[in-house]
Amino acid sequence: MNYVQPWVILAFSAIIFFIGFAGILVRRNILVVLMCIELMLNAANLTFVTFSKQLHHMGGQMSVFFIITVAAAESAIGLGLVVAMFRTLRSVDTDDIQLLRE
């Protein structure tokens, strides 16, 4: 069977991570920011699985399950906060979050 080299998977993971990081820095829509955080978490998951496979150790794959659980909780809570913010401000831009302090 033909396997992909680990450096290819790690490079792909790094590209996905930096796309998510750039999205967090550039975008103003809170939903897009949440999706970029999910991209970053998935890139970390891919890295954990790659090193786990390379080192023949199940610790990385077990930690992926915890990260997926945290990502699901983050999505549910984040979406609830976005809905509450939209009901209050009628906008989901990150600049409008500053208005909630006053």
LODO-496301 format. One line per field, with one value per residue (C-alpha): residue number from 1; residue in one letter; x, y, z. Coordinates in nm, 4 decimals, padded with zeros to 6 digits. Example, Ala and Ser with C-alpha at 12.3 -4.5 7.8 and 13.67 -1.06 7.14 Angstrom:
<sites>
seq (1_2)
type (A_S)
X (01.2300_01.3670)
Y (-00.4500_-00.1060)
Z (00.7800_00.7140)
</sites>
This chain:
<sites>
seq (1_2_3_4_5_6_7_8_9_10_11_12_13_14_15_16_17_18_19_20_21_22_23_24_25_26_27_28_29_30_31_32_33_34_35_36_37_38_39_40_41_42_43_44_45_46_47_48_49_50_51_52_53_54_55_56_57_58_59_60_61_62_63_64_65_66_67_68_69_70_71_72_73_74_75_76_77_78_79_80_81_82_83_84_85_86_87_88_89_90_91_92_93_94_95_96_97_98_99_100_101_102)
type (M_N_Y_V_Q_P_W_V_I_L_A_F_S_A_I_I_F_F_I_G_F_A_G_I_L_V_R_R_N_I_L_V_V_L_M_C_I_E_L_M_L_N_A_A_N_L_T_F_V_T_F_S_K_Q_L_H_H_M_G_G_Q_M_S_V_F_F_I_I_T_V_A_A_A_E_S_A_I_G_L_G_L_V_V_A_M_F_R_T_L_R_S_V_D_T_D_D_I_Q_L_L_R_E)
X (00.0000_00.1246_00.1395_00.1790_00.4945_00.4438_00.6015_00.3338_00.0569_00.2307_00.2771_-00.0911_-00.1792_00.0373_-00.1298_-00.4754_-00.3693_-00.2353_-00.5436_-00.7512_-00.5153_-00.5266_-00.9060_-00.9209_-00.7006_-00.8686_-01.2397_-01.4922_-01.7891_-01.8029_-01.9385_-01.6389_-01.4088_-01.5688_-01.5187_-01.1534_-01.1086_-01.2528_-01.0007_-00.7178_-00.8424_-00.8742_-00.5177_-00.4004_-00.5980_-00.4310_-00.0910_-00.1692_-00.2841_00.0222_00.2677_00.0685_00.0893_00.4583_00.5538_00.3159_00.1589_-00.2152_-00.1855_-00.2200_-00.5269_-00.6902_-00.6270_-00.8016_-01.1260_-01.0960_-01.0221_-01.3260_-01.5380_-01.4068_-01.4652_-01.8259_-01.8858_-01.7168_-01.9387_-02.2579_-02.1726_-02.0315_-02.3392_-02.5603_-02.3587_-02.3774_-02.7572_-02.7818_-02.5542_-02.7556_-03.0798_-02.9252_-02.7237_-02.8769_-02.5214_-02.2552_-01.9472_-01.6630_-01.6451_-01.9947_-01.8824_-01.7183_-02.0671_-02.1658_-01.9197_-02.1039)
Y (00.0000_00.3475_00.5860_00.9621_01.0965_01.2559_01.5854_01.6280_01.5857_01.8206_02.0826_02.0539_02.0870_02.3984_02.5534_02.4847_02.6274_02.9506_02.9936_02.9763_03.2128_03.4642_03.4392_03.5268_03.8316_03.9600_03.8835_04.0786_03.8429_03.6371_03.3297_03.3294_03.3690_03.0625_02.8644_02.9720_02.8479_02.5152_02.5070_02.5622_02.2865_02.0458_02.1269_02.0446_01.7187_01.6256_01.6933_01.4798_01.1890_01.2159_01.2056_00.9326_00.7178_00.7939_00.7151_00.4168_00.5642_00.6005_00.9099_01.1498_00.9766_00.9738_01.3451_01.4064_01.2780_01.5318_01.8126_01.7177_01.7246_02.0688_02.1927_02.0732_02.2459_02.5610_02.5625_02.5174_02.7851_03.0201_02.9911_03.0608_03.3731_03.4859_03.4465_03.6457_03.9151_03.9351_03.9763_04.2609_04.4459_04.3236_04.2599_03.9900_04.2054_04.1864_04.5668_04.5749_04.3663_04.6793_04.8337_04.5688_04.7107_05.0417)
Z (00.0000_-00.0850_00.2134_00.2177_00.3760_00.7205_00.6159_00.3474_00.6043_00.8494_00.5784_00.4876_00.8555_00.8875_00.5825_00.7270_01.0640_00.9145_00.6945_01.0133_01.1940_00.9099_00.9056_01.2743_01.2222_00.9047_00.9329_01.1354_01.1224_01.4419_01.2599_01.0265_01.3266_01.4879_01.1662_01.1582_01.5141_01.4015_01.1166_01.3624_01.5914_01.2980_01.1915_01.5437_01.5287_01.2015_01.3540_01.6595_01.4430_01.2187_01.5088_01.6782_01.3672_01.3194_01.6806_01.7112_02.0228_02.0839_02.3060_02.0129_01.8791_02.2213_02.2646_01.9305_02.0817_02.3646_02.1190_01.9093_02.2265_02.3204_01.9647_01.9724_02.3058_02.1785_01.8711_02.0717_02.3279_02.0652_01.8480_02.1497_02.2270_01.8645_01.8639_02.1898_02.0500_01.7284_01.9244_02.1228_01.8576_01.5262_01.4043_01.4318_01.3680_01.6174_01.6344_01.7850_02.0819_02.2220_02.2508_02.5062_02.7622_02.7925)
</sites>
